[in-house]
């Protein structure tokens, strides 16, 4: 369906719950959103933002703001390709739903029966985990994102390594975000349908929706036009960074698409599985995906995963996860949404299904919360009542968190015990340190200095204190971290500890 002009947009938007509001007021609301997106983009220093608005069965507004790459003139528009990150998860659950509708799969099927040879560390969990469990973040395993995010392991190898991921909670006891289980869900789709996850999504979702430029991989992007460049926050400000190939965890987050195309995806969601008169997913399956499956304590959610705390989102009394979607109440309305966060890219798909409205926000800057700010501003304008400057508040909060992180770095520096020496000559730390899940870490001595390679990332080691070294990673953002070596009773380096990873044992 063609994108409507601004006058038609606000006319449609004005009918949502406000049928008697004057035309000028309706136009004002949409104009405010348009201006707010650009204001937020400039505040956050985001090179590009793209937005699409859907009302019932129409993409009524789609627009790009800014440039594809900082310092270059090419402009972004509604057809610019961005990574949507974890917003891909809802595509995976929609693919599962199609197989459920066809009678080839049940949500309560035991996953291991659909994944021959696949297992987790606990045999009981392996036996009991269902297809629904795979896509509702309640398995109780460590996120272990480095296994896919910093290696060249393929999907098959990652699935095999999942049996070694350590548990952090009891099965089905608490919410715990986990990308790995969506990879397993993608393999269920392949085993049941005979098509890879990528081919299934392309044939059964992209093509019927007319998402002709959307991809499930970064590989085709090099030969495509109008593609946004990822950007991150370096020590000297916003800088371009390379696209991250995450094909190995594809079903959890590898889709790339434009705002205009994602508008068609929203039409399908708001249409309860129907698009352009064609039923792609049954209404019952759509309802299941948009229904609560896992409870998320509100305070925990906003405290750990958002730069704003729960006091800054008034009227939110519950937060839950459906299947590929987050669910919450806001200003008396039921919201369904899911964001995406990958190297240099952010995305957010949000809707109020009962109101028949939704919005897509894509940007090529991460970390940022510009997508959340625009979504809440959009809903504020539509629901009425007080309106907050979400962008300013979230940016202030983000900057405060950044200052706090820098403060912690300074505190760490002040707590450093200076004047110490490594226990061993540098060459004695060299070797291969490994974990069954995370793979190998290589320490090498070169010209009197130590270097590190852990999967794909490489870096240089500088002595910090005793047997702890600071790593300067060879990335555009020059991230830093610490590694500590454990010395055995025989005086040899026996293991290495690096943040977020179990102890890596040195191989003979």
ZIBEL-V308558 format. One record per pair of residues at least 12 apart in sequence whose ideal C-beta (glycine too) atoms are under 10 Angstrom apart, sorted by the first residue. I is the first residue (numbers start at 1). J is the second residue. Records with the same first field share a line. If there is no record, write none. Layout:
I: J / J
This chain:
1: 57 / 58 / 59 / 60 / 210 / 263 / 264 / 267 / 276
2: 58 / 59
3: 52 / 53 / 58 / 59 / 60 / 61 / 62 / 63 / 78 / 260 / 263
4: 55 / 58 / 59 / 60 / 61 / 62
5: 60 / 61
6: 27 / 30 / 31 / 34 / 60 / 61 / 63
7: 23 / 26 / 27 / 30
8: 58 / 60 / 61
9: 26 / 27 / 29 / 30 / 31 / 33 / 34 / 53 / 55 / 58 / 59 / 60 / 61 / 62
10: 23 / 24 / 25 / 26 / 27 / 28 / 29 / 30 / 31 / 33 / 60 / 61
11: 23 / 26 / 27 / 30 / 55 / 60
12: 26 / 30 / 53 / 55 / 56 / 58 / 60 / 61 / 356 / 357
13: 26 / 27 / 29 / 30 / 33 / 53 / 55 / 60 / 61 / 357 / 378 / 381 / 382
14: 26 / 27 / 28 / 29 / 30 / 55 / 382
15: 55 / 56 / 356
16: 55 / 56 / 352 / 355 / 356 / 357 / 382 / 383
17: 333 / 352 / 355 / 356 / 357 / 382 / 383 / 384
18: 382 / 383 / 384
21: 384
28: 381
29: 378 / 380 / 381 / 382 / 384 / 387
30: 53 / 60 / 61 / 378 / 381 / 382
32: 377 / 378 / 380 / 381 / 387
33: 51 / 53 / 61 / 359 / 374 / 377 / 378 / 380 / 381 / 382
34: 51 / 53 / 61 / 63 / 65
36: 51 / 373 / 374 / 377 / 378 / 380 / 381 / 387 / 389 / 390 / 391
37: 49 / 50 / 51 / 63 / 64 / 65 / 66 / 361 / 363 / 370 / 373 / 374 / 377 / 378 / 391
38: 63 / 65 / 66
39: 373 / 374 / 377 / 389 / 391 / 392
40: 65 / 361 / 363 / 368 / 369 / 370 / 371 / 373 / 374 / 377 / 389 / 390 / 391 / 392 / 394 / 395
41: 65 / 66 / 76 / 363 / 365 / 368 / 370 / 374 / 391
42: 65 / 66 / 391
43: 368 / 370 / 373 / 389 / 391 / 392 / 394 / 395 / 396
44: 238 / 346 / 363 / 365 / 367 / 368 / 369 / 370 / 371 / 373 / 391 / 394 / 395 / 398
45: 66 / 70 / 231 / 233 / 237 / 238 / 365 / 368 / 370 / 395
46: 65 / 66 / 70 / 231 / 238 / 346 / 363 / 364 / 365 / 366 / 368 / 370 / 371
47: 65 / 66 / 67 / 68 / 69 / 70 / 71 / 72 / 76 / 228 / 229 / 230 / 231 / 238 / 240 / 344 / 363 / 364 / 365
48: 64 / 65 / 66 / 67 / 68 / 69 / 70 / 74 / 75 / 76 / 77 / 80 / 82 / 228 / 229 / 231 / 362 / 363 / 364 / 365
49: 63 / 64 / 65 / 66 / 76 / 80 / 82 / 228 / 259 / 346 / 361 / 362 / 363 / 364 / 365 / 368 / 370 / 371 / 374
50: 62 / 63 / 64 / 65 / 66 / 76 / 77 / 78 / 79 / 80 / 81 / 82 / 228 / 258 / 259 / 260 / 262 / 347 / 360 / 361 / 362 / 363 / 364
51: 63 / 64 / 65 / 78 / 259 / 262 / 263 / 359 / 360 / 361 / 362 / 363 / 371 / 374 / 375 / 378
52: 64 / 78 / 258 / 259 / 260 / 261 / 262 / 263 / 264 / 265 / 266 / 267 / 349 / 358 / 359 / 360 / 361 / 362
53: 259 / 263 / 266 / 357 / 358 / 359 / 360 / 361 / 378 / 382
54: 262 / 263 / 264 / 265 / 266 / 267 / 268 / 269 / 270 / 271 / 349 / 351 / 356 / 357 / 358 / 359 / 360
55: 266 / 267 / 270 / 355 / 356 / 357 / 358 / 382
56: 267 / 270 / 271 / 355 / 356 / 357 / 358
57: 267 / 268 / 270 / 271 / 274 / 275 / 276 / 277 / 356
58: 263 / 267 / 270 / 356
59: 78 / 259 / 260 / 261 / 262 / 263 / 264 / 266 / 267 / 358 / 360
60: 263 / 357
61: 78 / 259 / 263 / 359
62: 77 / 78 / 79 / 258 / 259 / 260 / 261 / 262 / 263 / 360
63: 76 / 77 / 78 / 259 / 260
64: 76 / 77 / 78 / 79 / 80 / 82 / 226 / 228 / 258 / 259 / 260 / 362
65: 77 / 80 / 363
66: 80 / 228 / 363 / 364 / 365
67: 80 / 228 / 229 / 364
68: 80 / 81 / 82 / 225 / 226 / 227 / 228 / 229 / 364
69: 227 / 228 / 229 / 230 / 231 / 240 / 364
70: 229 / 231 / 237 / 238 / 239 / 240 / 364 / 365
71: 239 / 240
72: 229 / 240
74: 225 / 226 / 227 / 228 / 229
75: 226
76: 226 / 227 / 228 / 258 / 259 / 362 / 363 / 364
77: 226 / 258 / 259 / 260
78: 258 / 259 / 260 / 261 / 262 / 263 / 360 / 362
79: 213 / 225 / 226 / 257 / 258 / 259 / 260 / 261
80: 213 / 225 / 226 / 227 / 228 / 257 / 258 / 259 / 260 / 362 / 364
81: 213 / 214 / 215 / 218 / 220 / 221 / 224 / 225 / 226 / 227 / 228 / 256 / 257 / 258 / 259 / 261 / 362 / 364
82: 227 / 228 / 230 / 255 / 256 / 257 / 258 / 259 / 262 / 340 / 342 / 344 / 345 / 346 / 347 / 360 / 361 / 362 / 363 / 364
83: 215 / 218 / 221 / 227 / 228 / 230 / 243 / 244 / 246 / 253 / 254 / 255 / 256 / 257 / 340 / 341 / 342 / 343 / 344 / 345 / 346 / 347 / 362 / 364 / 366
84: 214 / 253 / 254 / 255 / 256 / 257 / 258 / 259 / 261 / 262 / 265 / 338 / 339 / 340 / 342 / 345 / 346 / 347 / 348 / 349 / 360 / 362
85: 244 / 246 / 252 / 253 / 254 / 255 / 256 / 338 / 339 / 340 / 341 / 342 / 343 / 345 / 346 / 347 / 348 / 362 / 366
86: 177 / 179 / 182 / 252 / 253 / 254 / 255 / 324 / 338 / 339 / 340 / 341 / 342 / 347
87: 253 / 255 / 257 / 262 / 265 / 324 / 325 / 337 / 338 / 339 / 340 / 341 / 346 / 347 / 348 / 349 / 350 / 360 / 362 / 371
88: 182 / 186 / 197 / 201 / 216 / 246 / 249 / 250 / 251 / 252 / 253 / 254 / 255 / 256 / 257 / 324 / 338 / 340 / 342 / 347
89: 135 / 137 / 179 / 182 / 185 / 251 / 252 / 253 / 255 / 323 / 324 / 325 / 338 / 340
90: 135 / 255 / 265 / 269 / 289 / 290 / 322 / 323 / 324 / 325 / 336 / 337 / 338 / 349
91: 186 / 197 / 200 / 201 / 204 / 205 / 206 / 211 / 214 / 216 / 251 / 253 / 254 / 255 / 257 / 265 / 324
92: 134 / 135 / 182 / 183 / 185 / 186 / 188 / 189 / 197 / 200 / 201 / 205 / 250 / 251 / 252 / 253 / 255 / 323 / 324
93: 107 / 131 / 132 / 134 / 135 / 136 / 182 / 185 / 251 / 281 / 285 / 288 / 289 / 322 / 323 / 324 / 325
94: 201 / 204 / 205 / 265 / 268 / 269 / 273 / 280 / 281 / 285 / 286 / 289 / 323 / 324
95: 185 / 186 / 188 / 189 / 190 / 192 / 193 / 195 / 197 / 200 / 201 / 204 / 205 / 251 / 281 / 324
96: 131 / 132 / 134 / 135 / 185 / 186 / 188 / 189 / 192 / 193 / 200 / 251 / 281 / 285 / 289 / 323 / 324
97: 273 / 280 / 281 / 282 / 284 / 285 / 286 / 288 / 289 / 323 / 324
98: 189 / 193 / 200 / 204 / 205 / 273 / 280 / 281 / 282 / 285
99: 114 / 131 / 188 / 189 / 192 / 193 / 200 / 204 / 285
100: 131 / 192 / 281 / 282 / 284 / 285 / 288
101: 273 / 279 / 280 / 281 / 282 / 284 / 285
102: 192 / 193 / 282
104: 192 / 193
105: 131 / 188 / 189 / 191 / 192 / 193
106: 130 / 131 / 132
107: 130 / 131 / 132 / 133 / 134 / 135 / 136 / 285 / 288 / 289 / 293 / 323
108: 130 / 131 / 132 / 133
109: 130 / 131 / 132 / 188 / 192
110: 126 / 127 / 128 / 129 / 130 / 131 / 133
111: 125 / 126 / 127 / 128 / 129 / 130 / 131 / 132 / 133 / 134 / 139 / 181 / 184 / 185 / 187 / 188
112: 125 / 126 / 127 / 128 / 129 / 130 / 184
113: 127 / 130 / 131 / 188 / 191
114: 130 / 131 / 134 / 184 / 185 / 187 / 188 / 189 / 190 / 191 / 192
115: 129 / 131 / 134 / 159 / 184 / 185 / 187 / 188 / 190 / 191
116: 191
117: 159 / 160
118: 159 / 160 / 162 / 163 / 184 / 187 / 188 / 191
119: 159 / 160 / 162 / 163
120: 139 / 140 / 141 / 162 / 163 / 164 / 165 / 167 / 171 / 180 / 181 / 184
121: 141 / 162 / 163 / 164 / 165 / 166 / 167 / 437
122: 139 / 140 / 141 / 163 / 167 / 170 / 171
123: 163
124: 171
125: 139 / 140 / 141 / 167 / 170 / 171 / 172
126: 162 / 163
128: 171 / 172
129: 171 / 172 / 181 / 184
130: 172
131: 184 / 185 / 188 / 189 / 192 / 323
132: 185 / 288 / 293 / 294 / 323
133: 171 / 172 / 181 / 184 / 185 / 293 / 294
134: 178 / 180 / 181 / 182 / 183 / 184 / 185 / 186 / 187 / 188 / 251 / 323
135: 178 / 181 / 182 / 184 / 185 / 188 / 251 / 252 / 289 / 293 / 294 / 321 / 322 / 323 / 324 / 325
136: 172 / 175 / 178 / 181 / 292 / 293 / 294 / 320 / 321 / 322 / 323 / 324
137: 174 / 175 / 176 / 177 / 178 / 179 / 181 / 182 / 293 / 294 / 296 / 321 / 323 / 326
138: 169 / 170 / 171 / 172 / 173 / 174 / 175 / 176 / 178 / 181 / 293 / 294 / 295 / 321
139: 162 / 165 / 167 / 168 / 169 / 171 / 172 / 176 / 178 / 180 / 181 / 184
140: 167 / 168 / 169 / 170 / 171 / 172 / 173 / 174 / 175 / 176 / 178
141: 162 / 165 / 166 / 167 / 168 / 169 / 171 / 176 / 178 / 180 / 181
142: 165 / 166 / 167 / 168 / 169 / 176 / 178 / 180 / 437 / 500 / 501 / 502
143: 165 / 168 / 176 / 177 / 178 / 179 / 180 / 500
144: 158 / 161 / 162 / 164 / 165 / 166 / 168 / 178 / 179 / 180 / 437 / 438 / 500 / 501 / 502
145: 177 / 178 / 179 / 180 / 246 / 249 / 252 / 500
146: 435 / 437 / 438 / 439 / 454 / 455 / 457 / 498 / 499 / 500 / 501
147: 161 / 162 / 164 / 165 / 179 / 180 / 248 / 249 / 435 / 437 / 438 / 439 / 455 / 501
148: 161 / 179 / 180 / 183 / 246 / 247 / 248 / 249 / 250 / 252 / 253 / 455
149: 179 / 244 / 246 / 248 / 249 / 253 / 342 / 343 / 455 / 456 / 457
150: 244 / 438 / 439 / 454 / 455 / 456 / 457 / 501
151: 248 / 438 / 439 / 440 / 454 / 455 / 456 / 457
152: 245 / 248 / 439 / 455 / 456
153: 248 / 249 / 438 / 439 / 455
154: 247 / 248
155: 183 / 184 / 186 / 187 / 190 / 196 / 197 / 247 / 248 / 249 / 250 / 251
156: 187 / 248
157: 248 / 439
158: 179 / 180 / 183 / 184 / 187 / 248 / 249 / 437
159: 180 / 183 / 184 / 186 / 187 / 248
160: 436 / 437
161: 180 / 435 / 436 / 437 / 438 / 439
162: 178 / 180 / 181 / 183 / 184 / 437
163: 436 / 437
164: 435 / 436 / 437 / 438 / 502
165: 178 / 180 / 436 / 437 / 438 / 502
166: 435 / 437 / 502
172: 294
174: 294 / 295 / 296 / 297 / 300
175: 293 / 294 / 295 / 296 / 297 / 300 / 301 / 319 / 320 / 321
176: 294 / 296
177: 296 / 304 / 305 / 321
178: 252
179: 246 / 249 / 251 / 252 / 253
180: 249 / 252 / 437
181: 251 / 252
182: 197 / 249 / 250 / 251 / 252 / 253 / 324
183: 197 / 248 / 249 / 250 / 251 / 252 / 253
184: 251 / 252
185: 197 / 251 / 252 / 323 / 324
186: 198 / 200 / 201 / 216 / 249 / 250 / 251 / 252 / 254
187: 251
188: 251
189: 201 / 204 / 251
190: 251
196: 216 / 250 / 251
197: 216 / 250 / 251 / 254
198: 215 / 216 / 217 / 247 / 250 / 251 / 254 / 255
199: 216
200: 216 / 251
201: 214 / 215 / 216 / 250 / 251 / 254 / 255
202: 214 / 215 / 216
204: 280 / 281
205: 255 / 264 / 265 / 268 / 275 / 280 / 281
206: 255 / 257 / 261 / 264 / 265
208: 264 / 268 / 275 / 276 / 278 / 280
209: 257 / 261 / 262 / 263 / 264 / 265 / 267 / 268 / 275 / 276 / 278 / 280
210: 260 / 261 / 264 / 275 / 276
211: 255 / 257 / 258 / 260 / 261 / 262 / 263 / 264 / 265
212: 258 / 261
213: 225 / 226 / 227 / 256 / 257 / 258 / 260 / 261
214: 255 / 256 / 257 / 258 / 261 / 262 / 264 / 265
215: 227 / 254 / 255 / 256 / 257
216: 247 / 250 / 251 / 254 / 255 / 256 / 257
217: 245 / 246 / 247 / 250 / 254 / 255 / 256
218: 230 / 242 / 243 / 244 / 245 / 246 / 247 / 254 / 256 / 342
219: 243 / 245 / 247
220: 256
221: 243 / 245 / 256
222: 243
224: 256
226: 258
227: 243 / 256 / 258 / 364
228: 243 / 256 / 258 / 344 / 345 / 362 / 363 / 364 / 365
229: 241 / 242 / 243 / 344 / 345 / 364
230: 242 / 243 / 244 / 342 / 343 / 344 / 345 / 346 / 364 / 365 / 366 / 476
231: 343 / 344 / 345 / 363 / 364 / 365 / 366 / 368 / 476
232: 343 / 344 / 345 / 364 / 365 / 366 / 367 / 368 / 475 / 476 / 477 / 479
233: 344 / 365 / 366 / 367 / 368 / 398 / 402 / 477
234: 475 / 476 / 477 / 478 / 479
235: 406 / 477 / 478 / 479 / 480
236: 477 / 478
238: 344 / 364 / 365 / 368
239: 344 / 476 / 477 / 478
240: 344 / 364 / 476
241: 343 / 344 / 345 / 364 / 366 / 475 / 476 / 477
242: 343 / 344 / 475 / 476
243: 256 / 342 / 343 / 344 / 345
244: 342 / 343 / 344 / 345 / 456
245: 343 / 456
246: 342 / 343
249: 342
252: 340
253: 340 / 341 / 342 / 347
254: 342
255: 340 / 347
256: 342 / 345 / 347 / 362
257: 347 / 360 / 362
258: 360 / 362
259: 347 / 359 / 360 / 361 / 362
260: 360
261: 360
262: 347 / 349 / 358 / 359 / 360 / 361 / 362
263: 349 / 358 / 359 / 360
264: 276 / 360
265: 349 / 358 / 360
266: 349 / 350 / 351 / 357 / 358 / 359 / 360
267: 358
268: 280 / 281 / 286
269: 281 / 286 / 289 / 290 / 325 / 336 / 349 / 351 / 353 / 358
270: 286 / 336 / 351 / 352 / 353 / 354 / 355 / 356 / 357 / 358
271: 283 / 286 / 353 / 356
272: 284 / 285 / 286 / 287 / 290 / 353
273: 285 / 286 / 287 / 289
274: 286
285: 323
286: 353
287: 322 / 353
288: 322 / 323
289: 322 / 323 / 324 / 325 / 336
290: 322 / 323 / 324 / 325 / 327 / 334 / 336 / 351 / 353
291: 320 / 322 / 323 / 325 / 327 / 336
292: 318 / 319 / 320 / 321 / 322 / 323 / 325 / 327
293: 320 / 321 / 322 / 323 / 325 / 327
294: 319 / 320 / 321 / 322 / 323 / 327
295: 318 / 319 / 320 / 321
296: 318 / 319 / 320 / 321 / 326 / 327 / 328
297: 310 / 318 / 319
298: 310 / 313 / 316 / 317 / 318 / 319 / 320 / 328
299: 311 / 319
300: 319
301: 313 / 316 / 319 / 320 / 321 / 326 / 328
302: 316 / 319
305: 326 / 339 / 341
306: 339 / 369 / 372 / 394 / 397 / 398
307: 367 / 368 / 369 / 372 / 373 / 393 / 394 / 395 / 396 / 397 / 398 / 399 / 400 / 401 / 402
308: 369 / 372 / 373 / 376 / 390 / 393 / 394 / 396 / 397 / 398
309: 397
312: 376 / 388 / 390 / 393 / 394 / 397
313: 328 / 330 / 331 / 372 / 376 / 388 / 390
314: 330 / 331 / 385 / 386 / 388
315: 328 / 329 / 330 / 331 / 332 / 333 / 383 / 385
316: 328 / 329 / 330 / 331 / 335
317: 329 / 330
318: 334
319: 335
321: 338
322: 336 / 338
324: 336 / 338
325: 337 / 338 / 349 / 350 / 351
326: 338 / 339 / 350
330: 350 / 352 / 375 / 376 / 379 / 380 / 383
331: 352 / 376 / 379 / 380 / 382 / 383 / 384 / 385 / 386
332: 383 / 385
333: 352 / 353 / 354 / 355 / 357 / 379 / 382 / 383
334: 351 / 352 / 353 / 354 / 355
335: 350 / 351 / 352 / 353 / 354 / 355 / 358 / 375 / 376 / 379
336: 349 / 350 / 351 / 352 / 353 / 354 / 358
337: 349 / 350 / 351 / 352 / 358 / 359 / 371 / 372 / 375 / 379
338: 350
339: 361 / 369 / 371 / 372 / 375
340: 362 / 366 / 371
341: 366 / 367 / 368 / 371
342: 366
343: 366 / 475 / 476 / 477
344: 363 / 364 / 365 / 366 / 367 / 476 / 477
345: 362 / 363 / 364 / 365 / 366 / 368
346: 361 / 362 / 363 / 364 / 365 / 366 / 367 / 368 / 369 / 370 / 371 / 372
347: 360 / 361 / 362 / 363 / 366 / 371
348: 360 / 361 / 362 / 363 / 369 / 370 / 371 / 372 / 373 / 374 / 375
349: 361 / 362 / 371 / 375
350: 371 / 372 / 374 / 375 / 376 / 378 / 379
351: 375 / 379
352: 378 / 379 / 382 / 383
355: 379 / 382 / 383
357: 378 / 379 / 382 / 383
358: 375 / 378 / 379
359: 371 / 374 / 375 / 377 / 378 / 379 / 382
360: 374 / 375
361: 373 / 374 / 375 / 378
367: 398 / 401 / 402
368: 391 / 394 / 395 / 398
369: 390 / 391 / 393 / 394 / 395 / 397 / 398
370: 390 / 391 / 394 / 395 / 398
371: 394
372: 390 / 391 / 394
373: 388 / 389 / 390 / 391 / 392 / 393 / 394 / 395
374: 390 / 391
375: 390
376: 388 / 390 / 391 / 393 / 394
377: 389 / 390 / 391
378: 390
409: 480
412: 464 / 470 / 482
413: 464 / 470
415: 465
416: 464 / 465 / 468 / 470 / 482
417: 464 / 465 / 466 / 468
418: 464 / 465
419: 465
420: 463 / 464 / 465 / 466 / 467 / 468
421: 463 / 465 / 466 / 467
422: 450 / 463 / 464 / 465 / 466 / 467 / 468 / 469 / 485 / 487 / 493
423: 466 / 467 / 485 / 487 / 491 / 493
424: 467 / 485 / 487 / 491 / 492 / 493
425: 445
426: 443 / 445 / 446 / 448 / 449 / 450 / 461 / 463 / 469
427: 443 / 444 / 445 / 448 / 450
428: 445 / 485 / 487 / 491 / 492 / 493
429: 443 / 444 / 445 / 450 / 461 / 467 / 469 / 483 / 485 / 487 / 492 / 493 / 496 / 506
430: 442 / 443 / 444 / 445 / 446 / 450 / 451 / 493 / 506
431: 443 / 444 / 445 / 485 / 492 / 493 / 494 / 496 / 506 / 507 / 508
432: 444 / 504 / 505 / 506 / 507 / 508
433: 452 / 454 / 483 / 485 / 493 / 494 / 495 / 496 / 497 / 498 / 501 / 503 / 504 / 505 / 506 / 507
434: 496 / 504 / 505 / 506 / 507
435: 495 / 496 / 501 / 502 / 503 / 504 / 505
436: 502 / 505
437: 501 / 502
438: 454 / 455 / 498 / 500 / 501 / 502 / 504
439: 454 / 455 / 501 / 504
440: 453 / 454 / 455 / 504 / 507
441: 453 / 454 / 455 / 483 / 496 / 498 / 501 / 504 / 506
442: 454 / 455 / 458
443: 461 / 469 / 483 / 485 / 493 / 496 / 506
444: 458 / 461
445: 461
446: 460
449: 461 / 462 / 463
450: 462 / 463 / 469 / 471 / 483
451: 471 / 474
452: 469 / 471 / 472 / 473 / 474 / 481 / 483 / 496 / 498
453: 474
454: 471 / 473 / 481 / 483 / 496 / 498 / 501 / 504
457: 471 / 473 / 474 / 475 / 479
458: 471 / 473 / 474 / 475
459: 471 / 472 / 473 / 474 / 475 / 478 / 479 / 480 / 481 / 483
460: 472 / 473 / 474
461: 482 / 483
462: 480
464: 482 / 483 / 484
465: 482 / 484
466: 484 / 485 / 487
467: 483 / 484 / 485 / 486 / 487 / 493 / 496 / 497
468: 482 / 483 / 484 / 485 / 497
469: 481 / 482 / 483 / 484 / 485 / 496
470: 482 / 483
471: 483 / 498 / 499
481: 498 / 499 / 500
482: 497 / 498 / 499
483: 496 / 497 / 498 / 499 / 501 / 504
484: 496 / 497 / 498 / 499 / 503
485: 497 / 504 / 506
486: 503 / 504 / 505 / 506
488: 506
492: 506
493: 506
494: 506
